[in-house]
């Protein structure tokens, strides 16, 4: 998500409860309260924690900009009561750091996924599209839950192993696709799918244009010209775009792609409600596969 370009789209926060119960702030006795900034991480925590966790994912609405989101008092209370917090980091959800600072708890564990995966501020923040990082996220969640609840360590480890096994169809799809995509050149309106494009061996053109769109600023005239030229000359095999939001500039580039018969693949920045993490990732890879 970006800063300025989505202000008009902001909607009220919707809390997604991945465990039983109906209150975002009242955790059933005996369960570990887990708060995930983004639903993609909350779904992994729920899969591993199973019946012993109560997971609240804060950002589930694709129109809610994590950079501009202002937490309500009830959200602050939910975060304050959490024993495990999972955030993306890399400036993507810095509002959560402020909530954590306002309610310090020495017994709370915080997993910052960007740091866990070796990224730093300024890197592409969309690290949930980094296939090599998924088992690391699962292991970190298992370790945290096992520390908080050592009596059920074996349970958490078994569910972690099962979740990692569930990634096998995605891994097979990536291997199959890579045989066809490695060395090909594509272009994207923003770097949402960047890490997955790397995994597929694809070269993505015009990084300055993508970063400008991500940051909510205007791309330079040179970047705009380069982007347009890549579509017109078919230097780019495909155009990837964020299907959850648009801007006049991305609409313009998609129109040019259509005019010059460059196929497009829409990628969602956040996990759609009703889909598991695995099903979400696999479905998007299959869309890419249909273009090769």
N, C-alpha and C positions, 0 to 999 in steps of 0.2 A: 504494500500500500504506500501511497505517497502523501506528502503534506498538503500542499495548497490545492491540488487539483480536485480533491474530493469533498471540499467543504460543503458543497451544495447537496451532496448525497448522504450526509451523515444521518443516521437513524438512531433511535434509542437502543441502548445495549440490550441484547437478548442473552440471558444466561442459559447455558445448555448443561443440564445435569446428567452426567454419564453414569451415575449410580442411582440407587433408589432414593426416594424422598422427594419433597416438593419445595423445601425452603433452601434458598441460596446461602443462608447464614446459620441454619441449625443443622448440625451434623449428627446423625444417629449415633448413639452411644456405642463405643467400641470400634468405630470406623476411623480410618485415617483421613483427615481432610486434605485433599489435594486440589490446588488451584493452578490451572494452566492458562497462560495469557491467550494462547491460540488453540482452537479446537483440534488441530492436527496433533498437537502434543497431548492434549487431554484424552484423545481417543487411545493413544498408546498407553498412557497411564492407566486408563480403565481396563484395557486388555490385560495388562500385567497384574494390576492390583485386584481385579475381580471383586469378590464379595467382601473384601476387607477394606475397600477404599470408597470414599465419597468424592467424586471428581466434579469440579465446577470449571467449565471452560468459559472465559470471560468474553472473548471475541469470536462470535459465531456468525455474525452478520457480515456478508461481503462488502456492504456499503459503509461499514464502520471503519474509519481510518485510525489505525493504532497510534499514529504520530499525533493526532489531534484529539484523541479521545480523552475526555475528562471524567474521571471515575466519580460515581455517586457515593453517598455515605454508606449505603448498604454494600456496595462493592468493596469499599475500604474495610468494612467490618469482616467481610468474607475473607479478604486477603489477610487481615490481622489474625484470624483464627486458623489459618492454614498451617499445617505441619510440613507440607512439601509444596513448593512453588516451582513451576516450570515456566521460564520465559525464553524468548528467542534471543534477546540481546542485540548487539550491533546497531543500536539506536532505533530498532524497529518498534519496541514497546517500552521506551524509557519511562513512560508514565507509571509503570508497575514498580520501577525502582524507587520512585518517590513514595509510593504507598508502603513499600517494605521499610523504607527509612523512617516513616512516620510511626511504624508499629514494630519496633525491633523485638526479636524473640530468639534467644540463644538456642532454643530447641527446634528451630525451623531449619529445614534444608532448602536451599535454592539451587536449582539447576539452570544455568545459562547456556543454552544450546550452542549459540555461536562460539563462545569460548571453548566449550567442550570439544567442538569440531575443529579447533585451531584457527578460527577466523578472528579478525579484529575489526574495529570500527573503520569504515571506509570500504570494506569488502562487500560484495553482494550479500544482502541480509537474508535472502530467500533460501536458507540452508536446509529446509525440509525437503528440498528437491535434490539433496546430495545423497545418492544411494549408499555410498560407503559409510555415511554417518548414521544410518538408521539403527544398526545393531549397537553402536556406541550409545545412542540415546536410550535404547531399551535397557542396556546394562546399567547405565547411570540411574535410571528410575528404579530398577530392581535393587541396586545397592542402597539407594536411599530408603526404600520401603523396608528392606531387610534390617537396616539400622534402627529405624523407627519402630519396627515390629519384628524383632528377631525370632519370635515364636513361630512365625509363618514364613520364614526364609525359604524353606523347601518349596512351599506353594508358589511363591513369587518367582523362584528360579525356574520352576517347571513351566509356568505361564510365559515367562520371558523366552524360554527355548521354543515353545509352541508358536509364539508370535514371530520369532525370527524365522522359523520354518515356513510360516505363512508368506514370507517374502519371496519364496522360491519362484512362483509364477512371474513375479516382476523381474527377477534376475534373469530368468530364461528369456523373457520378452526383450530385455535390454541386449542380451547376447545375440539374439536372433536379428534384432533391428540393426545392431552395430555392424553386422556383416554387410548391410546395404547402405548404411548412412555414413560410415567412417570416411573422412576426407571430403564430404560434401559441405557446401556453404549455404547458410541460411541467414535470415535477418529477423530481428524481433523488435517490437515496439518498446519494450522495456525488459530488463534482465530477470524477469520472474522465473523462467524455466532454464536459466543459464547453467546451473550445475548439472541438470539432466542432459542438456545439449552437450556438455563436456563428456558426460558418461557415454553418450552415443557417438562420440568422435566427430561431432559437427563443429564447424567454425562459424561463429556468429559475428556478422559484420556491424560496423558503426556503433561501437560501444558508447561514444559520447552522446549520440542521439538517445540511446536507451537510458543512460544515467539521467539525462535531462528530464525525460518523461517520468522516470521513477521519482525524481526529486521535486517534480511539479514546476519546473522551470521551462523556458522556451529553448529548444535546441538551436544551436547556431545556424546561420544560413548555410555554412559549409556542410554541417551534419545533415541538414534537411536535403541538400542537393545530392549528397552521397547516398542517402537512403533512397531517394527517388531514382537515382541512376541504377542502383543495384536491382531495383524492381523492373525498370524499363529494359535493362540489358540482360535480364535473367541471370545476373551474377549470383543472385540468391535463389536457391531451389525452392524454399518455402518462406512464408511470413508467419511468425508466431506473434500472437497478440493476447493481451489480458482480456478474457471474455466477460469479466465482471465489471469493467468500467471502461469508459471511452472518453476521449477528448477530441476537440476539433482536429488536432494534428494527427492523432491515430486514425480517426475516421478518414482523413484525407489520404493517408498512406494505404489504408485498406482499399480505398476506392481506386488508387493507382494500381495496386496489386491485382484487383479484379479486372481492370482495363487491360492489363498486360498478361493476364492469365497465369498469374503466380498463385499457386494454391496457398490457402491459409489454414492455420491450426489454432483454435482458441484454447487457451490454458487458463484454468482458474487459480487465483492466488491463494484462496483459502479452501479448505475441505468442505464440499457441499454437505448440508445436513442429510442424514440418512445413508451416507456412504461410509464404509470403514476406510481407514487410512490406506490399506492394501488395495481395496477395490477402486478407490479414487486414483491412486498412482497408476494402476494397471489400465484403467479406462483411458487415461490420457495418452499413455504409450501406444495403446491400440489405435487411437486417432492418428498419431504420427505414422504408425505402420501402414495405415490405409493410403497414405500419400506416397509410399514407396513400393 
